[in-house]
């Protein structure tokens, strides 16, 4: 096997891999013999099919599979052995002539890549990035106590309509007057849409409102509501005569502050008093806020690095790379991608991160993967408002590792997250920032201002 690297100009290099017969012939023969043992063919005993027939039927596909694997391994090993860091990835220098390489005694592949040069990191600017340590305030704590009480409370009928009200109406078609189709409105979702609010309040006042489906859809957003409520939304013609009847309004009655309620929110914690309950919420929130402060710190480091990066992606390679990655896209889409600053930033950051980790010889350790699995599990539980069901960091990590084994997308996110965390954690050691304690409300305002 021969591997040769040479410069191709404009920040682009070329890597050429040539396989010699001794690299692949024995592998091909070994695989064909294995196939021969397992092949059943009329007129021949099992395992006794002539090798010539096996070669004619399977030879090309086996050779292609093996030389493709050997080329991939050669590139991967060369990159690892030479600690080669590139922008994006290697891309074929041109279209691979399949039949030509199958017939060739020395199959060859040529790749283009843009090596990442030496980097001078903007340490002065990175040192200026603050690490906030947001803390829960009494105001926020009170809000969360009420939030949990409302979440655990029972729905009761009410005459009041406010942001916490669910309103239920019955839709009746003149063609089928005995069929009532329930529709409901969550006033928190439509609080900023005065049109819907007034329409629903009119039904409450008049008990019912009639008109064509088209007319009432404009006022009540019926198509959108039914699409959200029903897997197969009933269809109406615009001219159908329909009536919307008032059914009821409901809102939650906050749960009583007792041991049963505390157990429901924090199972197994044995909380008995309101003070203990508030303390449990405060501990949970402070851990959550600390995590958000560190995410903000890492995001700001990211932005500082890409904004002040001392190296840039070679434009000619960037275009070739994007065209290869999105080869089914049209010219207009390609042009948009080339102008997309976020895509450019992503490719740049990934390359700079790899450069940093490679130069320092840093590899991801099992405990770091476990920690990242816990963080990804945290984000998933947070999305579904289920964080209070997890009692410890260890339980969170176990859950994340379990999901890694069940979900390949989740696993990919965890492994990438582990690399990103390694990068930022190493920078945090270098920069050694002093955490700045501030109330969470002030932290939120700072984030708004930055956006």
VEXROVEX-80190 format. One record per residue (C-alpha): x, y, z; residue number from 1. Coordinates in nm, 3 decimals. Layout:
+---------+---------+---------+------+
|      xx |      yy |      zz | resi |
+---------+---------+---------+------+
|       X |       Y |       Z |  NUM |
...
+---------+---------+---------+------+
This chain:
+---------+---------+---------+------+
|      xx |      yy |      zz | resi |
+---------+---------+---------+------+
|   0.000 |   0.000 |   0.000 |    1 |
|   0.125 |   0.345 |  -0.091 |    2 |
|  -0.002 |   0.669 |   0.059 |    3 |
|   0.112 |   1.003 |  -0.073 |    4 |
|   0.014 |   1.354 |   0.039 |    5 |
|   0.091 |   1.668 |  -0.156 |    6 |
|  -0.030 |   2.027 |  -0.171 |    7 |
|  -0.285 |   2.111 |  -0.440 |    8 |
|  -0.291 |   2.490 |  -0.387 |    9 |
|  -0.528 |   2.741 |  -0.222 |   10 |
|  -0.504 |   2.571 |   0.117 |   11 |
|  -0.607 |   2.232 |  -0.027 |   12 |
|  -0.403 |   1.911 |  -0.013 |   13 |
|  -0.438 |   1.580 |  -0.193 |   14 |
|  -0.414 |   1.236 |  -0.037 |   15 |
|  -0.360 |   0.943 |  -0.273 |   16 |
|  -0.396 |   0.579 |  -0.167 |   17 |
|  -0.277 |   0.297 |  -0.394 |   18 |
|  -0.352 |  -0.065 |  -0.304 |   19 |
|  -0.106 |  -0.332 |  -0.417 |   20 |
|  -0.227 |  -0.684 |  -0.509 |   21 |
|  -0.081 |  -0.825 |  -0.185 |   22 |
|  -0.303 |  -0.582 |   0.009 |   23 |
|  -0.631 |  -0.726 |  -0.111 |   24 |
|  -0.592 |  -1.054 |  -0.305 |   25 |
|  -0.570 |  -1.283 |  -0.001 |   26 |
|  -0.864 |  -1.102 |   0.161 |   27 |
|  -1.075 |  -1.149 |  -0.154 |   28 |
|  -0.980 |  -1.517 |  -0.183 |   29 |
|  -1.055 |  -1.578 |   0.185 |   30 |
|  -1.401 |  -1.423 |   0.154 |   31 |
|  -1.480 |  -1.615 |  -0.167 |   32 |
|  -1.382 |  -1.944 |   0.002 |   33 |
|  -1.613 |  -1.859 |   0.289 |   34 |
|  -1.895 |  -1.793 |   0.041 |   35 |
|  -1.818 |  -2.122 |  -0.136 |   36 |
|  -1.866 |  -2.318 |   0.187 |   37 |
|  -2.210 |  -2.162 |   0.239 |   38 |
|  -2.332 |  -2.165 |  -0.124 |   39 |
|  -2.599 |  -2.412 |  -0.236 |   40 |
|  -2.618 |  -2.464 |  -0.615 |   41 |
|  -2.810 |  -2.731 |  -0.812 |   42 |
|  -2.580 |  -3.007 |  -0.940 |   43 |
|  -2.314 |  -2.961 |  -0.674 |   44 |
|  -2.271 |  -3.089 |  -0.323 |   45 |
|  -2.274 |  -2.826 |  -0.045 |   46 |
|  -1.934 |  -2.655 |  -0.032 |   47 |
|  -1.819 |  -2.815 |  -0.361 |   48 |
|  -1.930 |  -2.548 |  -0.609 |   49 |
|  -1.634 |  -2.481 |  -0.843 |   50 |
|  -1.435 |  -2.174 |  -0.740 |   51 |
|  -1.460 |  -2.040 |  -1.096 |   52 |
|  -1.840 |  -2.015 |  -1.064 |   53 |
|  -1.812 |  -1.848 |  -0.724 |   54 |
|  -1.564 |  -1.594 |  -0.865 |   55 |
|  -1.785 |  -1.521 |  -1.166 |   56 |
|  -2.091 |  -1.465 |  -0.949 |   57 |
|  -1.945 |  -1.290 |  -0.643 |   58 |
|  -1.593 |  -1.182 |  -0.737 |   59 |
|  -1.662 |  -0.820 |  -0.832 |   60 |
|  -1.888 |  -0.743 |  -0.536 |   61 |
|  -1.645 |  -0.903 |  -0.288 |   62 |
|  -1.347 |  -0.721 |  -0.438 |   63 |
|  -1.535 |  -0.390 |  -0.429 |   64 |
|  -1.636 |  -0.440 |  -0.067 |   65 |
|  -1.283 |  -0.528 |   0.042 |   66 |
|  -1.096 |  -0.255 |  -0.145 |   67 |
|  -1.350 |   0.001 |  -0.022 |   68 |
|  -1.295 |  -0.116 |   0.336 |   69 |
|  -0.916 |  -0.119 |   0.294 |   70 |
|  -0.917 |   0.233 |   0.149 |   71 |
|  -1.133 |   0.359 |   0.437 |   72 |
|  -0.905 |   0.192 |   0.692 |   73 |
|  -0.596 |   0.331 |   0.521 |   74 |
|  -0.729 |   0.688 |   0.535 |   75 |
|  -0.852 |   0.651 |   0.893 |   76 |
|  -0.520 |   0.504 |   1.014 |   77 |
|  -0.315 |   0.763 |   0.827 |   78 |
|  -0.514 |   1.044 |   0.985 |   79 |
|  -0.475 |   0.894 |   1.331 |   80 |
|  -0.104 |   0.810 |   1.298 |   81 |
|  -0.021 |   1.154 |   1.159 |   82 |
|  -0.262 |   1.341 |   1.391 |   83 |
|  -0.415 |   1.498 |   1.083 |   84 |
|  -0.687 |   1.758 |   1.151 |   85 |
|  -0.896 |   1.889 |   0.862 |   86 |
|  -1.180 |   2.127 |   0.794 |   87 |
|  -1.497 |   1.923 |   0.743 |   88 |
|  -1.373 |   1.591 |   0.611 |   89 |
|  -1.187 |   1.435 |   0.323 |   90 |
|  -1.380 |   1.432 |  -0.004 |   91 |
|  -1.315 |   1.235 |  -0.326 |   92 |
|  -1.109 |   1.435 |  -0.576 |   93 |
|  -1.349 |   1.329 |  -0.850 |   94 |
|  -1.601 |   1.064 |  -0.946 |   95 |
|  -1.471 |   0.717 |  -0.863 |   96 |
|  -1.466 |   0.497 |  -1.175 |   97 |
|  -1.602 |   0.176 |  -1.026 |   98 |
|  -1.539 |  -0.056 |  -1.322 |   99 |
|  -1.192 |   0.086 |  -1.384 |  100 |
|  -1.083 |   0.031 |  -1.023 |  101 |
|  -1.231 |  -0.320 |  -1.013 |  102 |
|  -1.031 |  -0.412 |  -1.323 |  103 |
|  -0.713 |  -0.242 |  -1.201 |  104 |
|  -0.433 |  -0.441 |  -1.042 |  105 |
|  -0.360 |  -0.145 |  -0.815 |  106 |
|  -0.694 |   0.018 |  -0.715 |  107 |
|  -0.643 |   0.386 |  -0.639 |  108 |
|  -0.840 |   0.655 |  -0.458 |  109 |
|  -0.760 |   1.027 |  -0.443 |  110 |
|  -0.903 |   1.258 |  -0.176 |  111 |
|  -0.897 |   1.632 |  -0.122 |  112 |
|  -0.877 |   1.794 |   0.219 |  113 |
|  -0.802 |   2.128 |   0.381 |  114 |
|  -0.557 |   2.085 |   0.672 |  115 |
|  -0.607 |   2.305 |   0.977 |  116 |
|  -0.291 |   2.514 |   1.028 |  117 |
|  -0.136 |   2.595 |   1.363 |  118 |
|  -0.368 |   2.802 |   1.580 |  119 |
|  -0.300 |   3.097 |   1.806 |  120 |
|  -0.594 |   3.097 |   2.046 |  121 |
|  -0.745 |   3.436 |   2.149 |  122 |
|  -0.681 |   3.378 |   2.520 |  123 |
|  -0.716 |   3.742 |   2.624 |  124 |
|  -1.066 |   3.759 |   2.479 |  125 |
|  -1.157 |   3.420 |   2.627 |  126 |
|  -1.043 |   3.531 |   2.973 |  127 |
|  -1.289 |   3.822 |   2.954 |  128 |
|  -1.589 |   3.585 |   2.927 |  129 |
|  -1.782 |   3.574 |   3.260 |  130 |
|  -1.898 |   3.249 |   3.421 |  131 |
|  -2.232 |   3.327 |   3.585 |  132 |
|  -2.360 |   3.122 |   3.878 |  133 |
|  -2.734 |   3.207 |   3.888 |  134 |
|  -2.907 |   3.152 |   4.223 |  135 |
|  -3.274 |   3.104 |   4.302 |  136 |
|  -3.449 |   3.405 |   4.456 |  137 |
|  -3.750 |   3.402 |   4.690 |  138 |
|  -3.963 |   3.535 |   4.404 |  139 |
|  -3.862 |   3.251 |   4.171 |  140 |
|  -3.906 |   2.997 |   4.450 |  141 |
|  -4.260 |   3.124 |   4.517 |  142 |
|  -4.340 |   3.097 |   4.146 |  143 |
|  -4.221 |   2.736 |   4.132 |  144 |
|  -4.417 |   2.640 |   4.443 |  145 |
|  -4.733 |   2.773 |   4.274 |  146 |
|  -4.636 |   2.602 |   3.949 |  147 |
|  -4.611 |   2.261 |   4.119 |  148 |
|  -4.935 |   2.320 |   4.310 |  149 |
|  -5.117 |   2.403 |   3.987 |  150 |
|  -4.965 |   2.108 |   3.800 |  151 |
|  -5.079 |   1.868 |   4.073 |  152 |
|  -5.418 |   2.034 |   4.124 |  153 |
|  -5.758 |   1.913 |   4.002 |  154 |
|  -5.953 |   2.063 |   3.714 |  155 |
|  -6.271 |   2.232 |   3.833 |  156 |
|  -6.539 |   2.422 |   3.645 |  157 |
|  -6.526 |   2.800 |   3.661 |  158 |
|  -6.713 |   3.107 |   3.539 |  159 |
|  -6.391 |   3.306 |   3.511 |  160 |
|  -6.188 |   3.324 |   3.192 |  161 |
|  -5.821 |   3.408 |   3.236 |  162 |
|  -5.483 |   3.284 |   3.112 |  163 |
|  -5.515 |   2.957 |   3.308 |  164 |
|  -5.858 |   2.864 |   3.170 |  165 |
|  -5.950 |   2.580 |   2.935 |  166 |
|  -6.268 |   2.652 |   2.739 |  167 |
|  -6.472 |   2.368 |   2.588 |  168 |
|  -6.716 |   2.426 |   2.300 |  169 |
|  -6.933 |   2.184 |   2.105 |  170 |
|  -6.939 |   2.210 |   1.727 |  171 |
|  -7.267 |   2.104 |   1.563 |  172 |
|  -7.321 |   2.064 |   1.188 |  173 |
|  -7.671 |   2.149 |   1.060 |  174 |
|  -7.657 |   1.831 |   0.846 |  175 |
|  -7.604 |   1.615 |   1.158 |  176 |
|  -7.762 |   1.811 |   1.447 |  177 |
|  -7.733 |   1.521 |   1.693 |  178 |
|  -7.355 |   1.487 |   1.654 |  179 |
|  -7.155 |   1.713 |   1.887 |  180 |
|  -6.786 |   1.760 |   1.810 |  181 |
|  -6.586 |   1.890 |   2.110 |  182 |
|  -6.325 |   2.162 |   2.055 |  183 |
|  -6.127 |   2.337 |   2.329 |  184 |
|  -5.910 |   2.643 |   2.376 |  185 |
|  -5.624 |   2.688 |   2.619 |  186 |
|  -5.635 |   3.058 |   2.699 |  187 |
|  -5.265 |   3.062 |   2.786 |  188 |
|  -5.193 |   2.966 |   2.423 |  189 |
|  -5.423 |   3.232 |   2.275 |  190 |
|  -5.374 |   3.509 |   2.531 |  191 |
|  -5.203 |   3.730 |   2.272 |  192 |
|  -5.464 |   3.666 |   2.002 |  193 |
|  -5.743 |   3.911 |   2.078 |  194 |
|  -5.951 |   3.778 |   1.789 |  195 |
|  -5.990 |   3.429 |   1.937 |  196 |
|  -6.042 |   3.558 |   2.290 |  197 |
|  -6.328 |   3.784 |   2.188 |  198 |
|  -6.487 |   3.511 |   1.977 |  199 |
|  -6.480 |   3.258 |   2.262 |  200 |
|  -6.610 |   3.514 |   2.512 |  201 |
|  -6.900 |   3.587 |   2.272 |  202 |
|  -6.999 |   3.219 |   2.277 |  203 |
|  -6.992 |   3.226 |   2.658 |  204 |
|  -7.220 |   3.531 |   2.663 |  205 |
|  -7.466 |   3.417 |   2.393 |  206 |
|  -7.445 |   3.041 |   2.471 |  207 |
|  -7.407 |   2.968 |   2.099 |  208 |
|  -7.289 |   3.127 |   1.773 |  209 |
|  -7.390 |   3.013 |   1.422 |  210 |
|  -7.261 |   3.071 |   1.070 |  211 |
|  -7.091 |   2.900 |   0.778 |  212 |
|  -6.781 |   2.695 |   0.850 |  213 |
|  -6.572 |   2.945 |   0.652 |  214 |
|  -6.703 |   3.238 |   0.860 |  215 |
|  -6.646 |   3.069 |   1.195 |  216 |
|  -6.307 |   2.932 |   1.093 |  217 |
|  -6.186 |   3.289 |   1.034 |  218 |
|  -6.304 |   3.390 |   1.381 |  219 |
|  -6.224 |   3.076 |   1.582 |  220 |
|  -5.940 |   2.908 |   1.387 |  221 |
|  -6.142 |   2.584 |   1.369 |  222 |
|  -5.927 |   2.408 |   1.107 |  223 |
|  -5.613 |   2.463 |   1.312 |  224 |
|  -5.780 |   2.363 |   1.640 |  225 |
|  -5.927 |   2.039 |   1.499 |  226 |
|  -5.601 |   1.948 |   1.326 |  227 |
|  -5.426 |   1.971 |   1.664 |  228 |
|  -5.700 |   1.779 |   1.849 |  229 |
|  -5.784 |   1.495 |   1.611 |  230 |
|  -5.560 |   1.245 |   1.432 |  231 |
|  -5.807 |   1.255 |   1.144 |  232 |
|  -5.979 |   1.591 |   1.159 |  233 |
|  -6.344 |   1.596 |   1.041 |  234 |
|  -6.386 |   1.772 |   0.708 |  235 |
|  -6.636 |   2.051 |   0.644 |  236 |
|  -6.727 |   2.240 |   0.330 |  237 |
|  -6.684 |   2.617 |   0.361 |  238 |
|  -7.056 |   2.667 |   0.306 |  239 |
|  -7.168 |   2.413 |   0.573 |  240 |
|  -7.393 |   2.570 |   0.838 |  241 |
|  -7.253 |   2.507 |   1.184 |  242 |
|  -7.313 |   2.614 |   1.541 |  243 |
|  -7.065 |   2.651 |   1.827 |  244 |
|  -7.227 |   2.587 |   2.167 |  245 |
|  -7.083 |   2.679 |   2.504 |  246 |
|  -6.999 |   2.364 |   2.704 |  247 |
|  -6.786 |   2.463 |   3.005 |  248 |
|  -6.473 |   2.636 |   3.129 |  249 |
|  -6.222 |   2.473 |   3.361 |  250 |
|  -5.913 |   2.575 |   3.554 |  251 |
|  -5.692 |   2.399 |   3.801 |  252 |
|  -5.756 |   2.426 |   4.172 |  253 |
|  -5.408 |   2.437 |   4.334 |  254 |
|  -5.318 |   2.125 |   4.532 |  255 |
|  -5.310 |   2.141 |   4.911 |  256 |
|  -4.963 |   2.159 |   5.066 |  257 |
|  -4.951 |   1.824 |   5.244 |  258 |
|  -4.733 |   1.512 |   5.256 |  259 |
|  -4.925 |   1.343 |   4.973 |  260 |
|  -4.857 |   1.642 |   4.750 |  261 |
|  -4.487 |   1.654 |   4.849 |  262 |
|  -4.453 |   1.282 |   4.772 |  263 |
|  -4.615 |   1.328 |   4.431 |  264 |
|  -4.368 |   1.599 |   4.332 |  265 |
|  -4.055 |   1.445 |   4.491 |  266 |
|  -4.121 |   1.069 |   4.521 |  267 |
|  -3.926 |   0.885 |   4.789 |  268 |
|  -3.775 |   1.197 |   4.948 |  269 |
|  -3.986 |   1.176 |   5.265 |  270 |
|  -4.066 |   1.549 |   5.265 |  271 |
|  -4.308 |   1.641 |   5.543 |  272 |
|  -4.312 |   2.022 |   5.572 |  273 |
|  -4.348 |   2.320 |   5.342 |  274 |
|  -4.001 |   2.436 |   5.445 |  275 |
|  -3.849 |   2.103 |   5.338 |  276 |
|  -4.046 |   2.120 |   5.015 |  277 |
|  -3.914 |   2.469 |   4.936 |  278 |
|  -3.562 |   2.354 |   5.018 |  279 |
|  -3.594 |   2.060 |   4.777 |  280 |
|  -3.714 |   2.294 |   4.501 |  281 |
|  -3.430 |   2.538 |   4.576 |  282 |
|  -3.169 |   2.260 |   4.553 |  283 |
|  -3.317 |   2.139 |   4.226 |  284 |
|  -3.336 |   2.491 |   4.080 |  285 |
|  -2.987 |   2.593 |   4.189 |  286 |
|  -2.846 |   2.284 |   4.020 |  287 |
|  -3.051 |   2.364 |   3.710 |  288 |
|  -2.947 |   2.730 |   3.712 |  289 |
|  -2.581 |   2.639 |   3.765 |  290 |
|  -2.603 |   2.417 |   3.459 |  291 |
|  -2.763 |   2.700 |   3.259 |  292 |
|  -2.487 |   2.936 |   3.370 |  293 |
|  -2.221 |   2.693 |   3.249 |  294 |
|  -2.405 |   2.640 |   2.918 |  295 |
|  -2.411 |   3.018 |   2.873 |  296 |
|  -2.037 |   3.031 |   2.950 |  297 |
|  -1.958 |   2.760 |   2.696 |  298 |
|  -2.182 |   2.920 |   2.433 |  299 |
|  -2.004 |   3.253 |   2.483 |  300 |
|  -1.663 |   3.083 |   2.456 |  301 |
|  -1.784 |   2.921 |   2.133 |  302 |
|  -1.893 |   3.255 |   1.988 |  303 |
|  -1.570 |   3.424 |   2.095 |  304 |
|  -1.359 |   3.149 |   1.936 |  305 |
|  -1.538 |   3.151 |   1.599 |  306 |
|  -1.558 |   3.532 |   1.588 |  307 |
|  -1.187 |   3.573 |   1.658 |  308 |
|  -1.054 |   3.254 |   1.498 |  309 |
|  -0.701 |   3.306 |   1.367 |  310 |
|  -0.765 |   3.060 |   1.082 |  311 |
|  -1.039 |   3.036 |   0.820 |  312 |
|  -1.176 |   2.765 |   0.591 |  313 |
|  -1.029 |   2.786 |   0.239 |  314 |
|  -1.315 |   2.912 |   0.021 |  315 |
|  -1.242 |   2.680 |  -0.271 |  316 |
|  -1.245 |   2.374 |  -0.045 |  317 |
|  -1.557 |   2.492 |   0.139 |  318 |
|  -1.749 |   2.504 |  -0.188 |  319 |
|  -1.623 |   2.159 |  -0.295 |  320 |
|  -1.704 |   2.018 |   0.048 |  321 |
|  -2.059 |   2.158 |   0.057 |  322 |
|  -2.127 |   2.043 |  -0.298 |  323 |
|  -2.015 |   1.693 |  -0.201 |  324 |
|  -2.207 |   1.681 |   0.128 |  325 |
|  -2.526 |   1.811 |  -0.034 |  326 |
|  -2.481 |   1.669 |  -0.383 |  327 |
|  -2.855 |   1.635 |  -0.442 |  328 |
|  -2.916 |   2.006 |  -0.378 |  329 |
|  -2.971 |   2.262 |  -0.653 |  330 |
|  -2.748 |   2.559 |  -0.732 |  331 |
|  -2.969 |   2.801 |  -0.541 |  332 |
|  -2.957 |   2.585 |  -0.227 |  333 |
|  -2.580 |   2.547 |  -0.257 |  334 |
|  -2.543 |   2.925 |  -0.291 |  335 |
|  -2.755 |   2.976 |   0.023 |  336 |
|  -2.542 |   2.727 |   0.218 |  337 |
|  -2.222 |   2.901 |   0.112 |  338 |
|  -2.365 |   3.227 |   0.249 |  339 |
|  -2.492 |   3.063 |   0.570 |  340 |
|  -2.274 |   3.193 |   0.857 |  341 |
|  -2.398 |   2.926 |   1.100 |  342 |
|  -2.287 |   2.641 |   0.872 |  343 |
|  -1.950 |   2.806 |   0.822 |  344 |
|  -1.915 |   2.861 |   1.199 |  345 |
|  -2.005 |   2.497 |   1.269 |  346 |
|  -1.742 |   2.359 |   1.030 |  347 |
|  -1.482 |   2.602 |   1.165 |  348 |
|  -1.554 |   2.524 |   1.529 |  349 |
|  -1.551 |   2.146 |   1.480 |  350 |
|  -1.209 |   2.175 |   1.313 |  351 |
|  -1.069 |   2.402 |   1.584 |  352 |
|  -1.202 |   2.170 |   1.855 |  353 |
|  -1.038 |   1.868 |   1.689 |  354 |
|  -0.712 |   2.064 |   1.654 |  355 |
|  -0.711 |   2.151 |   2.024 |  356 |
|  -0.794 |   1.799 |   2.145 |  357 |
|  -0.549 |   1.635 |   1.903 |  358 |
|  -0.257 |   1.865 |   1.986 |  359 |
|  -0.304 |   1.805 |   2.358 |  360 |
|  -0.354 |   1.430 |   2.311 |  361 |
|  -0.690 |   1.441 |   2.488 |  362 |
|  -0.921 |   1.142 |   2.449 |  363 |
|  -1.276 |   1.099 |   2.576 |  364 |
|  -1.289 |   0.880 |   2.887 |  365 |
|  -1.579 |   0.646 |   2.985 |  366 |
|  -1.674 |   0.865 |   3.283 |  367 |
|  -1.697 |   1.168 |   3.051 |  368 |
|  -1.932 |   0.978 |   2.820 |  369 |
|  -2.142 |   0.885 |   3.123 |  370 |
|  -2.155 |   1.248 |   3.234 |  371 |
|  -2.262 |   1.362 |   2.886 |  372 |
|  -2.526 |   1.088 |   2.880 |  373 |
|  -2.662 |   1.231 |   3.206 |  374 |
|  -2.668 |   1.582 |   3.057 |  375 |
|  -2.855 |   1.467 |   2.746 |  376 |
|  -3.102 |   1.275 |   2.966 |  377 |
|  -3.146 |   1.592 |   3.174 |  378 |
|  -3.237 |   1.791 |   2.863 |  379 |
|  -3.486 |   1.527 |   2.750 |  380 |
|  -3.656 |   1.510 |   3.090 |  381 |
|  -3.660 |   1.889 |   3.114 |  382 |
|  -3.839 |   1.909 |   2.779 |  383 |
|  -4.117 |   1.687 |   2.915 |  384 |
|  -4.123 |   1.857 |   3.258 |  385 |
|  -4.022 |   1.532 |   3.433 |  386 |
|  -3.698 |   1.633 |   3.607 |  387 |
|  -3.849 |   1.602 |   3.953 |  388 |
|  -3.886 |   1.226 |   3.901 |  389 |
|  -3.507 |   1.177 |   3.909 |  390 |
|  -3.363 |   1.159 |   4.260 |  391 |
|  -2.986 |   1.165 |   4.193 |  392 |
|  -2.717 |   1.238 |   3.936 |  393 |
|  -2.634 |   0.868 |   3.936 |  394 |
|  -2.990 |   0.778 |   3.840 |  395 |
|  -2.979 |   1.040 |   3.564 |  396 |
|  -2.654 |   0.894 |   3.427 |  397 |
|  -2.796 |   0.538 |   3.437 |  398 |
|  -3.097 |   0.658 |   3.241 |  399 |
|  -2.876 |   0.832 |   2.983 |  400 |
|  -2.658 |   0.522 |   2.934 |  401 |
|  -2.972 |   0.310 |   2.893 |  402 |
|  -3.105 |   0.545 |   2.623 |  403 |
|  -2.767 |   0.531 |   2.446 |  404 |
|  -2.817 |   0.158 |   2.397 |  405 |
|  -3.169 |   0.208 |   2.264 |  406 |
|  -3.141 |   0.518 |   2.044 |  407 |
|  -2.856 |   0.569 |   1.793 |  408 |
|  -2.939 |   0.939 |   1.749 |  409 |
|  -2.923 |   0.987 |   2.125 |  410 |
|  -2.591 |   0.801 |   2.132 |  411 |
|  -2.446 |   1.024 |   1.856 |  412 |
|  -2.550 |   1.335 |   2.047 |  413 |
|  -2.391 |   1.201 |   2.366 |  414 |
|  -2.058 |   1.118 |   2.198 |  415 |
|  -2.041 |   1.456 |   2.026 |  416 |
|  -2.145 |   1.628 |   2.347 |  417 |
|  -1.865 |   1.447 |   2.532 |  418 |
|  -1.608 |   1.590 |   2.289 |  419 |
|  -1.753 |   1.940 |   2.314 |  420 |
|  -1.759 |   1.917 |   2.696 |  421 |
|  -1.399 |   1.796 |   2.697 |  422 |
|  -1.297 |   2.096 |   2.487 |  423 |
|  -1.475 |   2.354 |   2.701 |  424 |
|  -1.380 |   2.191 |   3.032 |  425 |
|  -1.013 |   2.200 |   2.932 |  426 |
|  -1.047 |   2.566 |   2.841 |  427 |
|  -1.218 |   2.630 |   3.174 |  428 |
|  -0.913 |   2.481 |   3.349 |  429 |
|  -0.683 |   2.705 |   3.146 |  430 |
|  -0.888 |   3.022 |   3.199 |  431 |
|  -0.987 |   2.944 |   3.560 |  432 |
|  -1.281 |   3.190 |   3.575 |  433 |
|  -1.422 |   3.307 |   3.909 |  434 |
|  -1.799 |   3.229 |   3.918 |  435 |
|  -2.016 |   3.540 |   3.941 |  436 |
|  -2.321 |   3.481 |   4.164 |  437 |
|  -2.631 |   3.670 |   4.048 |  438 |
|  -3.009 |   3.621 |   4.093 |  439 |
|  -3.161 |   3.408 |   3.819 |  440 |
|  -3.389 |   3.695 |   3.708 |  441 |
|  -3.085 |   3.914 |   3.645 |  442 |
|  -2.917 |   3.630 |   3.456 |  443 |
|  -3.222 |   3.598 |   3.228 |  444 |
|  -3.213 |   3.972 |   3.158 |  445 |
|  -2.846 |   3.954 |   3.063 |  446 |
|  -2.919 |   3.674 |   2.815 |  447 |
|  -3.203 |   3.880 |   2.661 |  448 |
|  -2.970 |   4.178 |   2.622 |  449 |
|  -2.706 |   3.962 |   2.454 |  450 |
|  -2.957 |   3.836 |   2.200 |  451 |
+---------+---------+---------+------+
